Amino acid sequence: MVDVGDDAPLFAATLVTDDIEPFTLRDHLGDGPVVLAFFPAAFSRTCTDEMRTLRDDLDAFPANTTVFGISTDLPHALNAYREEYDLPFGLVADPDHDAIEAYNVVESFDRYGVDTVARRAVFVIDATGVVGFRWLADNPGQEPDYGAVAEAVGDQ
């Protein structure tokens, strides 16, 4: 299990911003804190509440903070989701489960032909690549304490 004080596991996936392009976490470390917000599924109620709260509270983070939402959804689904909810941060598509396995946030799921999703979790990584904050949901409907996330980002 990735914990506070550990080096952040690096992974590669697909980044959805205004474009869809390759992503490696390594390329986003060094400039300031990075927030990784793992969520189970685009367009689901609690996930949408979480992503909209991050969107609306983004100004609580220092300007050099980079936020990524990460799910096992396909890039085109995340592109539609990002556009529908006007999310100003990138979404990382992890259908191969590289990120969720690296951070040990794999959640079994048995609906709609899907058997694995991301467990709702938030990690804050400092500019040196060290995990400074970790939060894991106890149940799929639980959201993080956004104040604690903002405080953790501010401490980085």
C-alpha positions as CSV (number, residue, x, y, z in Angstrom):
1,M,0.0,0.0,0.0
2,V,1.3,3.4,-0.9
3,D,1.6,5.5,2.2
4,V,2.7,9.0,3.2
5,G,6.5,9.3,2.9
6,D,6.7,6.8,0.1
7,D,8.0,7.7,-3.4
8,A,5.0,8.1,-5.6
9,P,4.7,5.1,-8.0
10,L,5.2,6.1,-11.6
11,F,2.8,5.0,-14.3
12,A,1.9,5.6,-17.9
13,A,-1.7,6.0,-19.2
14,T,-3.7,8.3,-21.5
15,L,-4.3,12.0,-20.6
16,V,-7.5,13.7,-21.6
17,T,-7.4,17.5,-21.7
18,D,-8.3,19.4,-24.8
19,D,-6.6,16.6,-26.6
20,I,-6.1,12.9,-25.9
21,E,-2.4,12.1,-25.5
22,P,0.1,9.8,-23.8
23,F,0.7,10.5,-20.1
24,T,3.4,9.6,-17.7
25,L,3.3,10.8,-14.1
26,R,7.1,11.4,-14.2
27,D,6.5,14.2,-16.7
28,H,4.3,16.1,-14.2
29,L,6.5,16.0,-11.1
30,G,8.9,18.7,-10.1
31,D,6.9,21.9,-10.7
32,G,4.7,21.8,-7.6
33,P,2.2,19.5,-5.8
34,V,0.3,16.9,-7.9
35,V,-3.1,15.7,-6.7
36,L,-4.2,12.3,-8.0
37,A,-8.0,11.9,-7.4
38,F,-8.9,8.3,-8.3
39,F,-12.6,7.7,-8.9
40,P,-14.6,4.6,-10.0
41,A,-16.7,5.8,-13.0
42,A,-17.4,8.8,-15.1
43,F,-21.0,10.0,-15.1
44,S,-21.8,8.3,-11.8
45,R,-23.4,10.5,-9.1
46,T,-20.7,10.5,-6.4
47,C,-17.9,10.7,-8.9
48,T,-19.5,13.6,-10.6
49,D,-20.0,15.3,-7.2
50,E,-16.4,14.8,-6.4
51,M,-15.0,16.1,-9.7
52,R,-17.3,19.1,-9.6
53,T,-16.2,19.9,-6.0
54,L,-12.5,19.7,-7.1
55,R,-13.4,22.0,-10.0
56,D,-15.2,24.5,-7.9
57,D,-12.5,24.5,-5.1
58,L,-9.5,24.5,-7.4
59,D,-8.7,28.1,-6.4
60,A,-8.0,26.8,-2.8
61,F,-4.9,25.1,-4.1
62,P,-1.6,27.0,-4.8
63,A,-1.3,28.1,-8.4
64,N,1.5,25.6,-9.1
65,T,-0.7,22.6,-8.2
66,T,-1.6,20.1,-10.9
67,V,-4.8,18.0,-10.4
68,F,-5.6,14.8,-12.3
69,G,-8.8,12.7,-12.0
70,I,-8.0,9.1,-12.7
71,S,-10.5,6.3,-13.6
72,T,-10.5,3.1,-15.6
73,D,-12.9,4.6,-18.1
74,L,-11.8,4.8,-21.8
75,P,-10.3,8.1,-23.0
76,H,-13.3,9.1,-25.2
77,A,-15.7,8.6,-22.3
78,L,-13.5,10.8,-20.1
79,N,-13.4,13.4,-22.9
80,A,-17.2,13.6,-23.0
81,Y,-17.3,13.6,-19.2
82,R,-14.7,16.4,-18.9
83,E,-16.6,18.5,-21.5
84,E,-20.0,17.9,-19.9
85,Y,-18.9,19.1,-16.5
86,D,-16.5,21.7,-17.7
87,L,-13.6,20.2,-15.7
88,P,-10.5,22.4,-16.0
89,F,-8.0,19.7,-15.1
90,G,-6.9,16.6,-16.9
91,L,-8.5,13.2,-16.6
92,V,-6.3,10.1,-16.8
93,A,-7.8,7.0,-18.5
94,D,-6.4,3.9,-16.9
95,P,-8.3,1.0,-18.6
96,D,-5.2,-1.2,-18.4
97,H,-5.2,-0.7,-14.6
98,D,-1.6,0.4,-14.4
99,A,-2.3,3.4,-12.1
100,I,-4.8,1.7,-9.9
101,E,-2.5,-1.3,-9.4
102,A,0.5,0.9,-8.7
103,Y,-1.4,2.8,-6.0
104,N,-3.2,-0.3,-4.8
105,V,-6.6,1.2,-5.2
106,V,-8.2,-1.6,-7.1
107,E,-11.9,-2.1,-6.4
108,S,-13.9,-5.2,-7.5
109,F,-17.0,-4.3,-9.4
110,D,-19.5,-6.6,-11.0
111,R,-21.9,-4.6,-13.1
112,Y,-22.3,-3.6,-16.7
113,G,-19.6,-6.1,-17.8
114,V,-17.0,-4.3,-15.8
115,D,-15.1,-6.3,-13.1
116,T,-12.6,-3.7,-11.8
117,V,-12.7,0.0,-11.2
118,A,-10.6,2.5,-9.2
119,R,-11.3,2.8,-5.5
120,R,-12.1,6.4,-4.6
121,A,-8.8,7.8,-3.2
122,V,-6.7,10.9,-3.2
123,F,-2.9,11.2,-3.1
124,V,-1.0,14.5,-2.9
125,I,2.6,14.2,-4.2
126,D,5.2,16.9,-3.6
127,A,7.5,18.3,-6.2
128,T,10.2,15.8,-5.3
129,G,7.8,12.8,-6.0
130,V,7.1,11.9,-2.4
131,V,3.5,11.2,-1.2
132,G,2.6,13.8,1.4
133,F,-1.1,12.9,1.8
134,R,-3.2,9.8,1.3
135,W,-7.0,9.3,1.7
136,L,-8.9,6.1,0.8
137,A,-12.7,5.8,0.8
138,D,-14.2,3.3,3.2
139,N,-17.2,2.8,0.8
140,P,-17.9,3.8,-2.8
141,G,-20.2,6.7,-1.8
142,Q,-17.7,8.4,0.5
143,E,-16.1,11.6,-0.6
144,P,-12.8,13.0,0.7
145,D,-12.5,15.8,3.2
146,Y,-11.8,18.5,0.6
147,G,-10.5,20.9,3.3
148,A,-7.9,18.3,4.3
149,V,-6.8,17.8,0.7
150,A,-6.4,21.6,0.3
151,E,-4.4,21.8,3.5
152,A,-2.2,18.9,2.4
153,V,-1.6,20.6,-1.0
154,G,-0.7,23.8,0.8
155,D,1.8,22.0,3.0
156,Q,3.7,20.7,0.0
